[in-house]
Amino acid sequence: MTKLVREVSDLANEVIEEQWGVTHFEALQIAVKIQHNRVLEEAFMVGLPVPSAFEAIVMQLGASTGTSIKDALYRLKED
């Protein structure tokens, strides 16, 4: 948890140093949003040279039933 707090603090300081004319509170809000987006990127494996977590699950579903990824997605929607 300390790492996440330190990261928010560092990001807020960077925002303040850029002299965008934001308050300390606004800098903290921006920093939290940046960190939130990073956490989601890591959780969903977005931006990596491998399929995202959702894509990997769908591909596995399609491969396990011998159907296409499209069919697996439609099946998920129907369930």
N, C-alpha and C positions, 0 to 999 in steps of 0.2 A: 504494500500500500504506500509506503514511503516513496518508492520510486515514482508512482503515479503523481503524488503530490509535488514532488520535486520537478517532474516533467511539466506540470501545469505552471508552476512558478517560473521555470526557465522560459517557457513559451510566452507567458505574460510579460516577462522582462524584455524578451525580444520584440514583442509588439510595441511596448512602451519606447524602446530604443529607436524604433523606426520613425518616431515622432509623427504619428498619424493624427495626433490631436485627440486621442481617446483617453478616457479616465482610467484609473487603475481597475475599477470594477468592470468596465467594458473590455479592458485587456484580459482580465480573468475570464470573462464570458467567452471571448474569442479563443483563448487558450483551451478552455474546457471543450469547446466544440471541435477544435483541431484534434485534441486527444481522443475524444469520442469517435471521430471519424477514423482515426488510426486503429483504435481497438476493434471497430467493426470490420475494417479492412483485414486485420489479422484473423479475426474470428471466421470470416467468410472466405478467407484466402483469395481476396480480390487483388489483382495487380501482380500476381505471381505468374511465372511461366508454366504453371500447371493449372488444370481445371479448378474452378472455384469449388467450395465444399458442396454447394447445391448441384452443380454440374456433375461432380463425381458421383454423388448419390444417384442422380437420374441415370447416368451412364451405367452404373452398377445394376440398377433396377432393370434397365433395358437388356443388359447382357444376361442377367439371370433368367429372364423369361424368353430369351431368343427373339425379342421384338425390337423395334426401333426405339430410339430415345423419345421420339415424338409420341409413340404409343404409350410409353411409360409415363410421360407427363399427363396425357389424357386420362390414364388410369388413376393417377394420383388425384386429379381434379374430381373424378367421379366418386372416389372413396370418401 
